[in-house]
Amino acid sequence: MNDAPLTLIALHGNGGGAFRFARCAPHMPPDVRFIAPTLDGFAGLPRDPTLRTMRDYARRLACLIADAARPRVLLGHGIGGAFVLELIQEQPEAVDGIILHAPVGARLDRRRFPKLMKLPFMRALGKWLLSAPFMRPIWRRVLFRQPVPADYLREFFAEYRRCAVFGQMFDLITAEWFKTLRPSAVRAGLLWGARERVLKVEHVQDYQALLPRHIVRIVPEWDHFPMIEQPSEYAAEVSRLARQVLAL
C-alpha cells in the first residue's frame, strides 16, 4: 500500500476537545501527519457567539484545516462526524476523504438521550453530572470497558464542565438537520466498534445511503472510545483506513 505522507485530522465529540486523541497521537505512523483541532467553545476554549448554525461551525472547521497538507482525510468522532457531514455539503473540495467514527446524526428522533436533552434544564444537569467527581466511578463503568489512567480520566470528565457549547449541540444536531443532508460523492470510511454502547452499529446503514463511495469497517473489540481505551490499535486502524479511503 502507498506509504506516501498523508494528513489525518481528527475532530472530537461533544464536551471534549483535542485531548480526546492525546493517548493515540504518539502511536501514529511516521508517514501520517496527525492533527487534532479543538472547535470554539469546547474543552475550555471561549465560545464564539457568531457560531449559531451547523454551517457556521462547518465554515469554522474549514478554516482550521485549510493549511493542512494534502492529501488530507478528516476524521469525525461523535458530533465531530456531524460537523464533517455539514462541511462536505458546502465544501467537499476541502478534504480528499473522510472517516466517520460512530457519528451523531442518524435516528436522533429515536434515541432517549437526545430527547432528554431537548429540555433546557436537563442540559445543565447532564453536563454537571458528567463532570461531577462523585459520579466518575459510574461514568467510568458506563463509558469504558478497558482500564484508563486515572489522570487521563480526571481531565476527560473535567472537560465537560468547561465546555461552553455542550447544550447548543442539541439544538443544532437534530433529526430535522440530518434530513437536510444530501448524498455526497466524497470518499468515506464508516468506522464503528462492534461493542459500541452509545451509538448502535446498525446506524451505519443511514450513512451508507448518504455516502455511496464508502468503506465500512467494524472493529470487534471496540466500544465508543477506542482512541482512549486502545490507543495504539486505534492509531493503526484509522491510519490504514485513511489510506484505503484515499484509494477508492
FIKOLZA-1660 file (N, C-alpha, C; in steps of 0.1 Angstrom, whole numbers, plus 5000, padded with zeros to 4 digits):
% residues 248
   i   px   py   pz ch aa at
   1 5008 4988 5000  A  M  N
   1 5000 5000 5000  A  M CA
   1 5009 5012 5000  A  M  C
   2 5004 5023 4993  A  N  N
   2 5012 5036 4992  A  N CA
   2 5015 5041 5006  A  N  C
   3 5028 5044 5009  A  D  N
   3 5031 5049 5022  A  D CA
   3 5036 5063 5021  A  D  C
   4 5031 5071 5011  A  A  N
   4 5034 5085 5010  A  A CA
   4 5028 5092 5021  A  A  C
   5 5033 5103 5026  A  P  N
   5 5027 5110 5037  A  P CA
   5 5013 5115 5034  A  P  C
   6 5005 5114 5045  A  L  N
   6 4991 5119 5044  A  L CA
   6 4988 5127 5057  A  L  C
   7 4978 5135 5056  A  T  N
   7 4974 5143 5068  A  T CA
   7 4961 5137 5073  A  T  C
   8 4960 5134 5086  A  L  N
   8 4948 5129 5092  A  L CA
   8 4944 5139 5103  A  L  C
   9 4932 5144 5101  A  I  N
   9 4927 5155 5110  A  I CA
   9 4916 5149 5118  A  I  C
  10 4917 5148 5131  A  A  N
  10 4907 5141 5140  A  A CA
  10 4899 5152 5148  A  A  C
  11 4886 5151 5146  A  L  N
  11 4877 5161 5153  A  L CA
  11 4869 5154 5164  A  L  C
  12 4869 5160 5175  A  H  N
  12 4864 5154 5188  A  H CA
  12 4848 5154 5188  A  H  C
  13 4843 5147 5198  A  G  N
  13 4829 5147 5201  A  G CA
  13 4825 5158 5211  A  G  C
  14 4812 5157 5216  A  N  N
  14 4807 5168 5224  A  N CA
  14 4814 5167 5238  A  N  C
  15 4816 5179 5244  A  G  N
  15 4822 5180 5257  A  G CA
  15 4837 5181 5257  A  G  C
  16 4843 5174 5248  A  G  N
  16 4858 5173 5248  A  G CA
  16 4864 5182 5237  A  G  C
  17 4877 5179 5235  A  G  N
  17 4885 5186 5225  A  G CA
  17 4896 5177 5220  A  G  C
  18 4907 5184 5216  A  A  N
  18 4918 5176 5211  A  A CA
  18 4924 5166 5221  A  A  C
  19 4921 5168 5234  A  F  N
  19 4926 5159 5244  A  F CA
  19 4920 5145 5242  A  F  C
  20 4909 5144 5236  A  R  N
  20 4903 5130 5233  A  R CA
  20 4913 5121 5226  A  R  C
  21 4921 5127 5218  A  F  N
  21 4931 5119 5209  A  F CA
  21 4945 5119 5215  A  F  C
  22 4947 5124 5227  A  A  N
  22 4960 5125 5233  A  A CA
  22 4967 5112 5235  A  A  C
  23 4960 5102 5238  A  R  N
  23 4966 5089 5240  A  R CA
  23 4970 5081 5227  A  R  C
  24 4963 5084 5216  A  C  N
  24 4966 5077 5204  A  C CA
  24 4976 5085 5195  A  C  C
  25 4977 5098 5197  A  A  N
  25 4986 5106 5189  A  A CA
  25 5000 5101 5188  A  A  C
  26 5006 5097 5199  A  P  N
  26 5020 5092 5199  A  P CA
  26 5022 5079 5191  A  P  C
  27 5011 5072 5188  A  H  N
  27 5012 5059 5181  A  H CA
  27 5010 5060 5166  A  H  C
  28 5008 5072 5161  A  M  N
  28 5005 5074 5147  A  M CA
  28 5018 5070 5139  A  M  C
  29 5017 5064 5128  A  P  N
  29 5028 5060 5120  A  P CA
  29 5036 5073 5115  A  P  C
  30 5049 5072 5113  A  P  N
  30 5057 5084 5110  A  P CA
  30 5053 5090 5096  A  P  C
  31 5046 5083 5088  A  D  N
  31 5042 5089 5075  A  D CA
  31 5028 5095 5076  A  D  C
  32 5022 5096 5088  A  V  N
  32 5009 5103 5090  A  V CA
  32 5011 5115 5098  A  V  C
  33 5007 5127 5092  A  R  N
  33 5007 5139 5099  A  R CA
  33 4994 5140 5106  A  R  C
  34 4995 5140 5119  A  F  N
  34 4982 5139 5127  A  F CA
  34 4980 5152 5134  A  F  C
  35 4967 5157 5132  A  I  N
  35 4963 5170 5137  A  I CA
  35 4950 5167 5144  A  I  C
  36 4948 5173 5156  A  A  N
  36 4936 5172 5164  A  A CA
  36 4932 5186 5169  A  A  C
  37 4924 5194 5161  A  P  N
  37 4920 5207 5165  A  P CA
  37 4909 5206 5175  A  P  C
  38 4907 5217 5182  A  T  N
  38 4895 5219 5192  A  T CA
  38 4887 5230 5186  A  T  C
  39 4874 5228 5185  A  L  N
  39 4865 5238 5180  A  L CA
  39 4862 5248 5191  A  L  C
  40 4858 5260 5187  A  D  N
  40 4854 5271 5196  A  D CA
  40 4843 5266 5206  A  D  C
  41 4845 5269 5219  A  G  N
  41 4835 5266 5229  A  G CA
  41 4837 5253 5236  A  G  C
  42 4846 5244 5230  A  F  N
  42 4848 5231 5236  A  F CA
  42 4860 5231 5245  A  F  C
  43 4860 5222 5255  A  A  N
  43 4872 5220 5263  A  A CA
  43 4879 5232 5268  A  A  C
  44 4871 5242 5272  A  G  N
  44 4877 5254 5278  A  G CA
  44 4880 5265 5269  A  G  C
  45 4879 5263 5255  A  L  N
  45 4881 5274 5246  A  L CA
  45 4868 5283 5247  A  L  C
  46 4870 5296 5245  A  P  N
  46 4859 5305 5246  A  P CA
  46 4849 5303 5235  A  P  C
  47 4836 5305 5238  A  R  N
  47 4826 5303 5228  A  R CA
  47 4826 5315 5219  A  R  C
  48 4824 5312 5206  A  D  N
  48 4823 5323 5196  A  D CA
  48 4808 5325 5193  A  D  C
  49 4803 5337 5197  A  P  N
  49 4788 5339 5196  A  P CA
  49 4784 5340 5181  A  P  C
  50 4793 5341 5172  A  T  N
  50 4789 5341 5158  A  T CA
  50 4786 5327 5152  A  T  C
  51 4790 5317 5160  A  L  N
  51 4787 5303 5155  A  L CA
  51 4773 5299 5160  A  L  C
  52 4763 5301 5151  A  R  N
  52 4750 5298 5155  A  R CA
  52 4743 5287 5148  A  R  C
  53 4749 5282 5137  A  T  N
  53 4743 5272 5129  A  T CA
  53 4753 5261 5126  A  T  C
  54 4749 5250 5121  A  M  N
  54 4758 5239 5116  A  M CA
  54 4767 5245 5105  A  M  C
  55 4762 5253 5097  A  R  N
  55 4770 5258 5086  A  R CA
  55 4781 5267 5092  A  R  C
  56 4778 5275 5102  A  D  N
  56 4788 5283 5108  A  D CA
  56 4799 5275 5113  A  D  C
  57 4796 5264 5120  A  Y  N
  57 4806 5255 5126  A  Y CA
  57 4814 5249 5115  A  Y  C
  58 4808 5245 5104  A  A  N
  58 4814 5238 5093  A  A CA
  58 4824 5248 5086  A  A  C
  59 4820 5260 5085  A  R  N
  59 4829 5270 5079  A  R CA
  59 4841 5273 5088  A  R  C
  60 4839 5273 5101  A  R  N
  60 4850 5274 5111  A  R CA
  60 4859 5262 5109  A  R  C
  61 4854 5250 5108  A  L  N
  61 4862 5238 5107  A  L CA
  61 4870 5239 5094  A  L  C
  62 4864 5244 5083  A  A  N
  62 4871 5246 5070  A  A CA
  62 4883 5255 5072  A  A  C
  63 4882 5265 5080  A  C  N
  63 4893 5275 5082  A  C CA
  63 4904 5268 5090  A  C  C
  64 4900 5259 5100  A  L  N
  64 4910 5253 5108  A  L CA
  64 4919 5243 5100  A  L  C
  65 4913 5237 5090  A  I  N
  65 4921 5227 5083  A  I CA
  65 4926 5232 5069  A  I  C
  66 4924 5244 5066  A  A  N
  66 4927 5250 5053  A  A CA
  66 4942 5249 5050  A  A  C
  67 4951 5250 5060  A  D  N
  67 4965 5250 5057  A  D CA
  67 4972 5236 5058  A  D  C
  68 4964 5226 5062  A  A  N
  68 4969 5212 5063  A  A CA
  68 4973 5207 5050  A  A  C
  69 4985 5200 5050  A  A  N
  69 4990 5195 5037  A  A CA
  69 4981 5184 5031  A  A  C
  70 4981 5183 5019  A  R  N
  70 4973 5172 5012  A  R CA
  70 4982 5161 5008  A  R  C
  71 4976 5149 5007  A  P  N
  71 4962 5146 5008  A  P CA
  71 4958 5146 5023  A  P  C
  72 4945 5151 5025  A  R  N
  72 4940 5152 5039  A  R CA
  72 4927 5145 5041  A  R  C
  73 4927 5137 5051  A  V  N
  73 4915 5129 5055  A  V CA
  73 4910 5135 5068  A  V  C
  74 4897 5138 5069  A  L  N
  74 4891 5144 5080  A  L CA
  74 4883 5133 5088  A  L  C
  75 4887 5130 5100  A  L  N
  75 4880 5120 5108  A  L CA
  75 4871 5127 5119  A  L  C
  76 4858 5124 5119  A  G  N
  76 4849 5130 5129  A  G CA
  76 4844 5119 5138  A  G  C
  77 4845 5121 5151  A  H  N
  77 4840 5111 5161  A  H CA
  77 4828 5118 5168  A  H  C
  78 4817 5110 5169  A  G  N
  78 4805 5115 5176  A  G CA
  78 4800 5127 5169  A  G  C
  79 4798 5139 5176  A  I  N
  79 4793 5151 5169  A  I CA
  79 4803 5156 5160  A  I  C
  80 4816 5153 5161  A  G  N
  80 4826 5157 5152  A  G CA
  80 4822 5152 5138  A  G  C
  81 4816 5140 5137  A  G  N
  81 4812 5134 5124  A  G CA
  81 4800 5143 5118  A  G  C
  82 4792 5148 5127  A  A  N
  82 4781 5157 5122  A  A CA
  82 4787 5170 5115  A  A  C
  83 4797 5175 5121  A  F  N
  83 4804 5187 5115  A  F CA
  83 4811 5184 5102  A  F  C
  84 4816 5172 5101  A  V  N
  84 4823 5167 5089  A  V CA
  84 4812 5166 5078  A  V  C
  85 4801 5160 5081  A  L  N
  85 4790 5159 5072  A  L CA
  85 4785 5172 5067  A  L  C
  86 4784 5182 5076  A  E  N
  86 4780 5195 5071  A  E CA
  86 4790 5202 5063  A  E  C
  87 4803 5200 5066  A  L  N
  87 4814 5206 5058  A  L CA
  87 4813 5201 5044  A  L  C
  88 4811 5188 5041  A  I  N
  88 4812 5183 5028  A  I CA
  88 4799 5186 5020  A  I  C
  89 4789 5191 5027  A  Q  N
  89 4777 5196 5019  A  Q CA
  89 4780 5209 5011  A  Q  C
  90 4788 5217 5017  A  E  N
  90 4791 5230 5011  A  E CA
  90 4805 5231 5005  A  E  C
  91 4815 5224 5011  A  Q  N
  91 4829 5225 5006  A  Q CA
  91 4835 5211 5005  A  Q  C
  92 4830 5202 4996  A  P  N
  92 4836 5189 4995  A  P CA
  92 4850 5189 4991  A  P  C
  93 4854 5200 4984  A  E  N
  93 4868 5201 4980  A  E CA
  93 4878 5204 4991  A  E  C
  94 4873 5207 5003  A  A  N
  94 4882 5209 5015  A  A CA
  94 4889 5197 5019  A  A  C
  95 4884 5185 5016  A  V  N
  95 4890 5173 5020  A  V CA
  95 4893 5163 5008  A  V  C
  96 4901 5154 5010  A  D  N
  96 4904 5143 5000  A  D CA
  96 4896 5131 5004  A  D  C
  97 4892 5130 5016  A  G  N
  97 4884 5119 5021  A  G CA
  97 4880 5121 5035  A  G  C
  98 4870 5113 5040  A  I  N
  98 4866 5115 5054  A  I CA
  98 4865 5101 5060  A  I  C
  99 4865 5101 5074  A  I  N
  99 4862 5089 5082  A  I CA
  99 4852 5094 5092  A  I  C
 100 4840 5087 5092  A  L  N
 100 4830 5090 5102  A  L CA
 100 4831 5079 5112  A  L  C
 101 4835 5082 5125  A  H  N
 101 4836 5072 5135  A  H CA
 101 4824 5073 5145  A  H  C
 102 4815 5064 5144  A  A  N
 102 4803 5064 5152  A  A CA
 102 4797 5079 5153  A  A  C
 103 4794 5084 5142  A  P  N
 103 4789 5098 5141  A  P CA
 103 4775 5100 5147  A  P  C
 104 4773 5112 5152  A  V  N
 104 4759 5116 5157  A  V CA
 104 4752 5122 5145  A  V  C
 105 4739 5118 5144  A  G  N
 105 4731 5124 5133  A  G CA
 105 4719 5115 5130  A  G  C
 106 4722 5103 5127  A  A  N
 106 4711 5093 5123  A  A CA
 106 4702 5090 5135  A  A  C
 107 4689 5089 5133  A  R  N
 107 4679 5083 5142  A  R CA
 107 4679 5091 5156  A  R  C
 108 4681 5104 5155  A  L  N
 108 4681 5112 5167  A  L CA
 108 4667 5112 5173  A  L  C
 109 4657 5111 5165  A  D  N
 109 4643 5111 5170  A  D CA
 109 4639 5098 5177  A  D  C
 110 4648 5088 5177  A  R  N
 110 4645 5075 5183  A  R CA
 110 4654 5073 5196  A  R  C
 111 4664 5081 5198  A  R  N
 111 4673 5079 5209  A  R CA
 111 4668 5086 5221  A  R  C
 112 4670 5080 5233  A  R  N
 112 4665 5086 5245  A  R CA
 112 4672 5098 5250  A  R  C
 113 4686 5097 5249  A  F  N
 113 4694 5108 5255  A  F CA
 113 4691 5121 5248  A  F  C
 114 4691 5122 5234  A  P  N
 114 4688 5134 5227  A  P CA
 114 4674 5140 5231  A  P  C
 115 4665 5131 5233  A  K  N
 115 4651 5135 5237  A  K CA
 115 4652 5142 5250  A  K  C
 116 4659 5136 5260  A  L  N
 116 4660 5142 5273  A  L CA
 116 4667 5156 5272  A  L  C
 117 4677 5157 5263  A  M  N
 117 4684 5169 5262  A  M CA
 117 4677 5180 5255  A  M  C
 118 4665 5177 5250  A  K  N
 118 4656 5188 5245  A  K CA
 118 4652 5197 5256  A  K  C
 119 4651 5193 5268  A  L  N
 119 4647 5201 5279  A  L CA
 119 4659 5209 5284  A  L  C
 120 4658 5222 5284  A  P  N
 120 4669 5231 5288  A  P CA
 120 4676 5228 5301  A  P  C
 121 4667 5225 5311  A  F  N
 121 4673 5222 5325  A  F CA
 121 4681 5209 5325  A  F  C
 122 4677 5200 5316  A  M  N
 122 4684 5187 5315  A  M CA
 122 4698 5189 5310  A  M  C
 123 4700 5199 5301  A  R  N
 123 4713 5201 5295  A  R CA
 123 4723 5205 5306  A  R  C
 124 4719 5214 5315  A  A  N
 124 4728 5219 5325  A  A CA
 124 4730 5208 5335  A  A  C
 125 4719 5200 5338  A  L  N
 125 4720 5189 5348  A  L CA
 125 4729 5178 5342  A  L  C
 126 4727 5175 5329  A  G  N
 126 4735 5164 5323  A  G CA
 126 4750 5168 5323  A  G  C
 127 4753 5180 5319  A  K  N
 127 4767 5185 5319  A  K CA
 127 4773 5184 5333  A  K  C
 128 4766 5188 5343  A  W  N
 128 4771 5188 5357  A  W CA
 128 4773 5174 5362  A  W  C
 129 4764 5165 5358  A  L  N
 129 4765 5151 5362  A  L CA
 129 4777 5144 5355  A  L  C
 130 4780 5147 5343  A  L  N
 130 4791 5142 5335  A  L CA
 130 4804 5146 5341  A  L  C
 131 4805 5158 5347  A  S  N
 131 4817 5163 5352  A  S CA
 131 4819 5162 5367  A  S  C
 132 4808 5158 5374  A  A  N
 132 4809 5158 5389  A  A CA
 132 4818 5147 5394  A  A  C
 133 4828 5150 5402  A  P  N
 133 4837 5139 5407  A  P CA
 133 4831 5127 5413  A  P  C
 134 4820 5129 5421  A  F  N
 134 4813 5118 5427  A  F CA
 134 4807 5108 5417  A  F  C
 135 4804 5113 5405  A  M  N
 135 4798 5105 5395  A  M CA
 135 4808 5097 5386  A  M  C
 136 4820 5100 5387  A  R  N
 136 4830 5095 5378  A  R CA
 136 4832 5080 5379  A  R  C
 137 4831 5073 5390  A  P  N
 137 4831 5059 5390  A  P CA
 137 4820 5052 5382  A  P  C
 138 4808 5059 5383  A  I  N
 138 4797 5054 5375  A  I CA
 138 4799 5055 5360  A  I  C
 139 4803 5068 5356  A  W  N
 139 4805 5070 5342  A  W CA
 139 4817 5062 5336  A  W  C
 140 4827 5060 5345  A  R  N
 140 4838 5052 5340  A  R CA
 140 4833 5038 5336  A  R  C
 141 4824 5032 5344  A  R  N
 141 4819 5019 5340  A  R CA
 141 4810 5019 5328  A  R  C
 142 4802 5030 5327  A  V  N
 142 4793 5032 5316  A  V CA
 142 4800 5034 5302  A  V  C
 143 4811 5042 5303  A  L  N
 143 4817 5046 5290  A  L CA
 143 4830 5038 5286  A  L  C
 144 4836 5031 5296  A  F  N
 144 4848 5024 5293  A  F CA
 144 4848 5010 5298  A  F  C
 145 4853 5001 5290  A  R  N
 145 4854 4987 5293  A  R CA
 145 4868 4983 5297  A  R  C
 146 4878 4991 5292  A  Q  N
 146 4892 4988 5295  A  Q CA
 146 4898 4998 5305  A  Q  C
 147 4908 4994 5312  A  P  N
 147 4915 5004 5322  A  P CA
 147 4920 5016 5314  A  P  C
 148 4918 5028 5321  A  V  N
 148 4923 5040 5315  A  V CA
 148 4930 5047 5327  A  V  C
 149 4941 5054 5325  A  P  N
 149 4948 5060 5336  A  P CA
 149 4940 5071 5343  A  P  C
 150 4941 5071 5356  A  A  N
 150 4932 5080 5364  A  A CA
 150 4934 5094 5360  A  A  C
 151 4947 5099 5358  A  D  N
 151 4949 5113 5355  A  D CA
 151 4942 5117 5341  A  D  C
 152 4942 5107 5332  A  Y  N
 152 4935 5110 5319  A  Y CA
 152 4920 5111 5322  A  Y  C
 153 4915 5102 5329  A  L  N
 153 4900 5103 5332  A  L CA
 153 4896 5116 5339  A  L  C
 154 4904 5120 5348  A  R  N
 154 4901 5133 5355  A  R CA
 154 4899 5144 5345  A  R  C
 155 4909 5145 5336  A  E  N
 155 4908 5156 5326  A  E CA
 155 4896 5153 5316  A  E  C
 156 4894 5141 5312  A  F  N
 156 4884 5137 5303  A  F CA
 156 4870 5143 5308  A  F  C
 157 4867 5140 5321  A  F  N
 157 4854 5144 5327  A  F CA
 157 4854 5159 5330  A  F  C
 158 4865 5164 5334  A  A  N
 158 4866 5179 5337  A  A CA
 158 4863 5187 5324  A  A  C
 159 4867 5182 5312  A  E  N
 159 4864 5190 5300  A  E CA
 159 4849 5192 5298  A  E  C
 160 4841 5183 5302  A  Y  N
 160 4826 5185 5301  A  Y CA
 160 4822 5198 5309  A  Y  C
 161 4828 5200 5321  A  R  N
 161 4825 5212 5329  A  R CA
 161 4829 5224 5322  A  R  C
 162 4840 5224 5314  A  R  N
 162 4845 5236 5308  A  R CA
 162 4839 5239 5294  A  R  C
 163 4831 5229 5289  A  C  N
 163 4825 5231 5276  A  C CA
 163 4814 5241 5276  A  C  C
 164 4816 5252 5268  A  A  N
 164 4806 5262 5268  A  A CA
 164 4794 5260 5258  A  A  C
 165 4796 5250 5250  A  V  N
 165 4785 5248 5239  A  V CA
 165 4779 5234 5240  A  V  C
 166 4781 5228 5251  A  F  N
 166 4775 5214 5253  A  F CA
 166 4760 5214 5249  A  F  C
 167 4753 5223 5255  A  G  N
 167 4738 5223 5253  A  G CA
 167 4734 5228 5239  A  G  C
 168 4742 5237 5233  A  Q  N
 168 4739 5242 5220  A  Q CA
 168 4739 5231 5210  A  Q  C
 169 4747 5220 5212  A  M  N
 169 4748 5210 5202  A  M CA
 169 4734 5202 5200  A  M  C
 170 4726 5202 5211  A  F  N
 170 4714 5195 5210  A  F CA
 170 4703 5203 5203  A  F  C
 171 4706 5216 5201  A  D  N
 171 4697 5225 5193  A  D CA
 171 4701 5224 5178  A  D  C
 172 4714 5222 5175  A  L  N
 172 4719 5222 5161  A  L CA
 172 4718 5208 5155  A  L  C
 173 4723 5198 5162  A  I  N
 173 4723 5184 5156  A  I CA
 173 4711 5177 5159  A  I  C
 174 4701 5177 5150  A  T  N
 174 4688 5172 5152  A  T CA
 174 4684 5163 5141  A  T  C
 175 4673 5156 5143  A  A  N
 175 4667 5148 5132  A  A CA
 175 4664 5156 5120  A  A  C
 176 4659 5168 5123  A  E  N
 176 4655 5177 5112  A  E CA
 176 4667 5181 5104  A  E  C
 177 4678 5184 5111  A  W  N
 177 4690 5188 5104  A  W CA
 177 4695 5176 5095  A  W  C
 178 4695 5164 5101  A  F  N
 178 4700 5152 5094  A  F CA
 178 4692 5150 5081  A  F  C
 179 4679 5153 5081  A  K  N
 179 4671 5151 5069  A  K CA
 179 4675 5161 5058  A  K  C
 180 4681 5172 5061  A  T  N
 180 4685 5181 5051  A  T CA
 180 4698 5177 5043  A  T  C
 181 4705 5167 5048  A  L  N
 181 4718 5163 5042  A  L CA
 181 4715 5156 5028  A  L  C
 182 4723 5160 5018  A  R  N
 182 4722 5154 5005  A  R CA
 182 4734 5144 5003  A  R  C
 183 4731 5134 4995  A  P  N
 183 4742 5124 4993  A  P CA
 183 4754 5131 4987  A  P  C
 184 4766 5126 4991  A  S  N
 184 4779 5132 4986  A  S CA
 184 4788 5122 4980  A  S  C
 185 4795 5126 4970  A  A  N
 185 4805 5117 4963  A  A CA
 185 4818 5117 4970  A  A  C
 186 4820 5123 4981  A  V  N
 186 4833 5123 4988  A  V CA
 186 4836 5109 4993  A  V  C
 187 4849 5105 4991  A  R  N
 187 4853 5092 4996  A  R CA
 187 4852 5091 5011  A  R  C
 188 4847 5080 5016  A  A  N
 188 4844 5079 5030  A  A CA
 188 4847 5065 5036  A  A  C
 189 4852 5066 5048  A  G  N
 189 4853 5054 5057  A  G CA
 189 4842 5055 5068  A  G  C
 190 4835 5044 5070  A  L  N
 190 4825 5044 5081  A  L CA
 190 4830 5034 5091  A  L  C
 191 4834 5039 5103  A  L  N
 191 4841 5032 5113  A  L CA
 191 4832 5030 5125  A  L  C
 192 4831 5018 5130  A  W  N
 192 4823 5015 5142  A  W CA
 192 4830 5004 5151  A  W  C
 193 4827 5005 5163  A  G  N
 193 4830 4994 5172  A  G CA
 193 4819 4984 5174  A  G  C
 194 4821 4971 5173  A  A  N
 194 4810 4961 5174  A  A CA
 194 4804 4961 5188  A  A  C
 195 4812 4966 5198  A  R  N
 195 4807 4966 5212  A  R CA
 195 4802 4980 5216  A  R  C
 196 4800 4989 5206  A  E  N
 196 4795 5003 5208  A  E CA
 196 4782 5003 5216  A  E  C
 197 4782 5011 5227  A  R  N
 197 4770 5012 5235  A  R CA
 197 4764 5026 5234  A  R  C
 198 4771 5036 5229  A  V  N
 198 4765 5049 5228  A  V CA
 198 4757 5051 5215  A  V  C
 199 4762 5046 5204  A  L  N
 199 4756 5048 5191  A  L CA
 199 4756 5034 5184  A  L  C
 200 4744 5028 5182  A  K  N
 200 4744 5014 5177  A  K CA
 200 4749 5012 5163  A  K  C
 201 4756 5001 5162  A  V  N
 201 4763 4998 5149  A  V CA
 201 4754 4998 5137  A  V  C
 202 4741 4995 5139  A  E  N
 202 4732 4995 5127  A  E CA
 202 4729 5009 5121  A  E  C
 203 4733 5019 5129  A  H  N
 203 4732 5033 5123  A  H CA
 203 4740 5034 5111  A  H  C
 204 4750 5026 5109  A  V  N
 204 4759 5027 5097  A  V CA
 204 4751 5027 5084  A  V  C
 205 4740 5020 5084  A  Q  N
 205 4732 5020 5072  A  Q CA
 205 4728 5033 5067  A  Q  C
 206 4724 5042 5076  A  D  N
 206 4720 5056 5072  A  D CA
 206 4731 5063 5066  A  D  C
 207 4743 5061 5070  A  Y  N
 207 4755 5068 5064  A  Y CA
 207 4759 5062 5051  A  Y  C
 208 4757 5049 5049  A  Q  N
 208 4759 5043 5036  A  Q CA
 208 4751 5049 5025  A  Q  C
 209 4738 5053 5029  A  A  N
 209 4729 5059 5019  A  A CA
 209 4734 5073 5015  A  A  C
 210 4740 5080 5025  A  L  N
 210 4745 5094 5022  A  L CA
 210 4758 5094 5015  A  L  C
 211 4766 5084 5017  A  L  N
 211 4780 5083 5012  A  L CA
 211 4782 5071 5003  A  L  C
 212 4777 5071 4991  A  P  N
 212 4778 5058 4983  A  P CA
 212 4792 5054 4980  A  P  C
 213 4801 5063 4981  A  R  N
 213 4815 5059 4978  A  R CA
 213 4822 5056 4991  A  R  C
 214 4820 5045 4997  A  H  N
 214 4824 5042 5011  A  H CA
 214 4830 5029 5013  A  H  C
 215 4837 5028 5024  A  I  N
 215 4842 5015 5030  A  I CA
 215 4836 5014 5044  A  I  C
 216 4831 5003 5048  A  V  N
 216 4827 5000 5062  A  V CA
 216 4837 4992 5069  A  V  C
 217 4841 4996 5081  A  R  N
 217 4850 4989 5090  A  R CA
 217 4844 4988 5104  A  R  C
 218 4840 4976 5108  A  I  N
 218 4835 4974 5122  A  I CA
 218 4845 4966 5129  A  I  C
 219 4850 4971 5140  A  V  N
 219 4861 4965 5148  A  V CA
 219 4855 4957 5160  A  V  C
 220 4858 4944 5161  A  P  N
 220 4851 4936 5170  A  P CA
 220 4852 4940 5185  A  P  C
 221 4863 4945 5190  A  E  N
 221 4865 4947 5204  A  E CA
 221 4863 4962 5208  A  E  C
 222 4859 4970 5199  A  W  N
 222 4858 4984 5202  A  W CA
 222 4845 4988 5208  A  W  C
 223 4845 4997 5218  A  D  N
 223 4833 5004 5223  A  D CA
 223 4834 5018 5217  A  D  C
 224 4829 5029 5224  A  H  N
 224 4828 5042 5218  A  H CA
 224 4841 5050 5218  A  H  C
 225 4850 5047 5227  A  F  N
 225 4862 5055 5229  A  F CA
 225 4875 5047 5227  A  F  C
 226 4877 5040 5215  A  P  N
 226 4889 5032 5214  A  P CA
 226 4901 5041 5213  A  P  C
 227 4900 5053 5209  A  M  N
 227 4912 5062 5209  A  M CA
 227 4917 5064 5223  A  M  C
 228 4909 5061 5233  A  I  N
 228 4913 5062 5247  A  I CA
 228 4917 5048 5253  A  I  C
 229 4908 5039 5250  A  E  N
 229 4910 5025 5256  A  E CA
 229 4920 5017 5248  A  E  C
 230 4921 5018 5235  A  Q  N
 230 4931 5010 5227  A  Q CA
 230 4938 5020 5218  A  Q  C
 231 4946 5029 5224  A  P  N
 231 4952 5039 5216  A  P CA
 231 4961 5035 5204  A  P  C
 232 4970 5025 5207  A  S  N
 232 4979 5020 5196  A  S CA
 232 4971 5014 5185  A  S  C
 233 4961 5005 5189  A  E  N
 233 4953 4999 5178  A  E CA
 233 4945 5009 5171  A  E  C
 234 4940 5019 5178  A  Y  N
 234 4932 5029 5171  A  Y CA
 234 4941 5037 5160  A  Y  C
 235 4953 5041 5164  A  A  N
 235 4962 5048 5155  A  A CA
 235 4964 5040 5143  A  A  C
 236 4967 5027 5144  A  A  N
 236 4970 5018 5133  A  A CA
 236 4957 5017 5124  A  A  C
 237 4946 5015 5131  A  E  N
 237 4934 5013 5123  A  E CA
 237 4929 5025 5115  A  E  C
 238 4929 5037 5121  A  V  N
 238 4925 5049 5114  A  V CA
 238 4935 5053 5103  A  V  C
 239 4948 5050 5105  A  S  N
 239 4958 5053 5095  A  S CA
 239 4956 5044 5083  A  S  C
 240 4954 5031 5086  A  R  N
 240 4951 5022 5075  A  R CA
 240 4938 5025 5067  A  R  C
 241 4928 5028 5075  A  L  N
 241 4915 5031 5068  A  L CA
 241 4916 5044 5060  A  L  C
 242 4924 5054 5065  A  A  N
 242 4925 5066 5057  A  A CA
 242 4932 5063 5043  A  A  C
 243 4942 5055 5043  A  R  N
 243 4948 5051 5030  A  R CA
 243 4938 5043 5021  A  R  C
 244 4930 5035 5027  A  Q  N
 244 4920 5028 5019  A  Q CA
 244 4910 5037 5013  A  Q  C
 245 4906 5047 5021  A  V  N
 245 4896 5057 5016  A  V CA
 245 4902 5065 5004  A  V  C
 246 4915 5069 5006  A  L  N
 246 4921 5077 4995  A  L CA
 246 4923 5068 4982  A  L  C
 247 4923 5055 4984  A  A  N
 247 4924 5046 4972  A  A CA
 247 4911 5043 4965  A  A  C
 248 4900 5048 4971  A  L  N
 248 4887 5044 4965  A  L CA
 248 4885 5051 4951  A  L  C
% end
